[in-house]
Amino acid sequence: MSNLTYKKLIRHPEKVNLPDNPIKRKPNWIRVKAPVSKEYIDTKNLMRNLKLNTVCEEASCPNIGECWKKGHATFMILGDICTRGCSFCNVATGKPNTVDKFEPFNVASAVKKLNLNHVVITSVDRDDLNDGGASHFCEVIKEIRIQSPNSTIEVLTPDFLRKKNALNKIVNAKPDVFNHNLETVPRLYKNVRPGAAYYHSLTLLKEAKILDKNIYTKSGIMVGLGETNDEIIDVLKDMRKHLVDFVTIGQYLQPTVKHIGIDRFVTPNDFSKFESIAYDLGFLMVSSSPMTRSSFFAGEDFIKLKNNTVNQIN
């Protein structure tokens, strides 16, 4: 067994014995360039020097080259090992390491170094921690406010299932955007997002808005996992009922043969239809395209979100 094969196996121990799902050839509307720019290398070196993780790398985001060329990165705190094993996700699964107490300062230092106007902070699931890592999120937010007071902050959190008061801690830390992804339609949760609960996630989003009406709420789903168009529309309706302001819709891309297979490649035309339907339902901001991801163009989208809020009021 090669070292590369061995590393892939231990990265996803829960997937080793699963049957292989052949990776389908991508259609011509899904193409990304290899990350080779100087800015990409500089961003990568900065993350390594500060011992930071990014979801861009850990989740094998196809947009990493474009984002890092602009000096944009989504920080993944609380380590690089998740306590859950979602069938779509390429983040490693296993027993997490001790929380790095220097991480909040180092994340804030990177934000300052990159001169980010808008920063996205996400994390692995940490079911092993009493508050799911909520206190650590708060420390990161606090440190960014100190080092980069003009930066707006978006948090993309786990579901904090059975973690009492975790959401309250996050909201009290005053992020500008509270993001939690539903990922897929409720019928597919058991296979796609085991350990999570669709209606709990919806409730989390609604409660964040109720706790602080000034926080923008955001959620996203992937398509191509076996859902129907009607089920996607039902999820959009559920989001609006639970006070979600901003929705992202993107194409699922299979990381390895051990991950859930792609059911279909949704056409750009269908993504445009979903966008129109979402705006008709009352979302303030919609990002819907094959390459859309939660953090892709998050800063630019936040500006549009605020402008759309002002226009709606007027």
N, C-alpha and C positions, 0 to 999 in steps of 0.2 A: 504493500500500500504506500503510495507517495505521500510526502508530507502535506501537499495541498489537499489531497483527498481526505487525509486524516483530520486536518483542520476544519474542513467543511462538515465532517461528521460530528465532531465535538461541539461545533458552533450550534448545531441543531440536533441535540441528542434525541429529542422527542419525535423527530421526523425520520430518523435513520431507517426504520423498518417500514415506512410507508411506501406504497407502490410509486414508481416513477410516472410523472406526468410530462410527456414530451412538450417542449417549448415551441409554440407556434411561431412561424415566420411573421414578422411585423409587417403591416401594410405600409404603403408608400407615404401615408400621412404621419407616420410615427418614425422620425429620424432624429438622432441627436449626434452631435460631434464629440469626438474624444476630448477629454479635458487635458489640454497641453499648454495653455497660456501661462505667461509669467505670473499674472495675477493669481491664477489657480495655484501655482507652486508656492507663491508667497503666503496665500491664505492657509494652505496645508501646513507649511512650516510654522506659521504662527500657532495653529491648533496643537501641533506636536510640542512646541516649546513650552506652551502653557498647560500641557497635559489635559487637553479638552477633547470631548467627543462631540461629533455632529451627527444629526440624523441623516444629513446628506450622504455621509459615508456609510454609516451603519445600516441604513435601510436601502442602500444602493439606489439613491434617487437619480433618475436619468437626466435631471436638470443641473447636476452638480457643476458641470463645466461652465454653463452660462452664468449661474449664480456666483460661483467663486471667482470668475473673471471680473465680476463687478464688486468683489469683496464682500458679498453677502453670504451668510452662513446661518443655519439654524442650529443652535446649541442644544445638545442633548445632555442633561444633567443627571445626577444620581447613578453614574456608571454606565457601562455598555452591555450589561447583562440583565435581561428581563425575566421576571418571575412567571410570565405567561408565554404560551407558544402558539400565537395566532398563525393560521395556515397560510396567510398572505405575506407575513412580515419576515424580513431578512435580518432583524436584530437578533443577536445571540440569546439563547435561553439557558437558564441554569440558576445556580446560587450566586446572588450578587455579592460584590465586594463591599467593604466598609465605605460609608459615605465620606467623600473627600471634603474636609472642613475648609480647605483653601479654594474650593471650586467657585463659590460666589465671587470672591475677589478676582480670580483669574478670568471668569466669564466677563465680568465688568471691564477688566483691563483689555480684553479682546474687542469688546464693543467700542471702547474708546479708541483703540488702535485702528480699527476699521472705519471709525467715524460713522457709525450706523445711525441713521435717522429713526429707523424702526427695527427692533430686534425681536426675534421669535425664540422663545425658550420652551423646549419640550423635555420629555424624560421617558425612560423605560418605566414599566409598571414595577412598583416596589411593594408588593403585598406583604413583604416581610417586615416593613416598618409600621409603627403604630398609627401614624397619620398618612401613610402612603407616600411620604416625602413632601407633604405640603409645606412644612416648616422650612425645608431647604429651598423650595421655590420662593418662599417669602424672603429668605436671606439673599437670594440672587437678585430679586427685584429691588430690594433695599440697596444693595451694593451698586447696581446699575444707576439708580437714582442719584447716588453720591458721585460716581465718576462721570456719568453722562446724563446730567439732569434734563437735557432737551430731547433725549431719545424717547420715543413711544415704545411701549412694551406689550407684546402679545404672548400669552402663555397657552400652550397646547398641552393639556393635562391628561393624565390617565383618568379612569372613571371613579377612583377613590371608593370603590365598592366596600361597604362595611367599615369605612373609616370616618367615624363620627367627628364632626366639626372641621374636617379637612377643607371642605369648600369654603367655609366661613373664613378660615385663615387666608386662603388665596384671595378672596374678594376684598378682605380688609387690607391686603397689601397694595390694592389699587392698580392692577394692571389696566391697560387701556382696552385690551381685547381678551376675552375669555373664550378659548377655543377647545372644544372636545369633539372628536370625530365619531360619528355613528358608524362609519366605514361601509356598512352594507344594509340590506333590507332585513327585517326581523326574521323572515323564514330561513335565512342562511346563517344566522348567528351561531348555531351549534357547530357548524363546520368551519366557518370563517373566523369567528371571534369567540372561541370557547372560554368560559370563565367570566364573560361579560354578560350584561343584561340590557336589551334594547331600551326598555321603558325606564330603567334606572338612568341610563345615559341621557335620555330625553329630559327626565326630571332634573338632572344635574344642571343642564343648560338653562332650564326655566328658573330654577332656584337662584342661579348666579345673577340673572337679570332682575329677579325680585329683590335680592339682597342689595343690589346697587344698579339702579336704572341707568346710570351714566356709563356703565361698562357695556361695550359692544359684545354681543355673543355671536359665535361662529361655529360652524360644524361642516363636515365634509363626508362624502361617500365616494367609493370606487365603483365603477361599472365594468361589466365583463366577467362577473363571478357566477353568473347563472340566474340573475334577477331578470324580471320583465320590465318593460317600460312603465307599465301601470304601477308596479311595485315601487319604482323610483319616484313616481309622482306622489304616491301615498306617503312616502318618507318625507318628501318636500312639504306636504301638507302637515304632517306631524311636527316637523321642525317649526313651522310658522305658528302652530297652536302652542308650541312651547317657547315662543318668543325669541327664536333665532333670527338675528339680523342679516347674517352673511353666510352664504353656502358656497362650497367648492365641490365640483363634480369632475372627476378625472378617470382616465382609463387605467384599470389594473394591469400591471406588467409583472409577469411571473419571474421571481428572482432565480430559482433553481428548479430542477426536475422534482425535488422533494416538496415543493410548495404547491398549493392548490392550482389546478390548471386554468387557463383562460377559456372561458365559454364562448366569448365573441369579442371582436373588435368593433366598438361603437363608432359610427361614422361622424365626421365633423358636423354634418348636417343635423344629425340627431342631438349632438351636444348643443347646437344652436337652438334647437327646439326646447330642450330642457331649460336653457337659459331664459327663453321667452316665458315659459310656463312659470318658472320661479319668480321672475319679476312680476308677473300677473298675480301671483299669490301674495305679494307684498314684501319680498326680501329687499333690503336696502342695497345690497351688493351681491352679485352673482359672478362667479368665475367658473366657466364650464367649457372644457376643451380636452382633447386627448391627453395633453401633457400637463394639465392643471394638477398641482399638488397644494397641500394646505399652506405651505410657506412660499411657494413660487410667486414672485412679485408681491409679496405680502405688504411691503412698504408702500408701493404704488397703489395697491388696492385699498390700503387703509386711508390714504388721502382721498380716493374716490368715495369711500364709504362715508367719510365726514362730509364731503361735498354733497352727496346724495341726501344725507340727513338734513343739511341746511335747506336744500331745495324742497324737500318734503314739508318742512316746517313752513317755508314761504308759500 
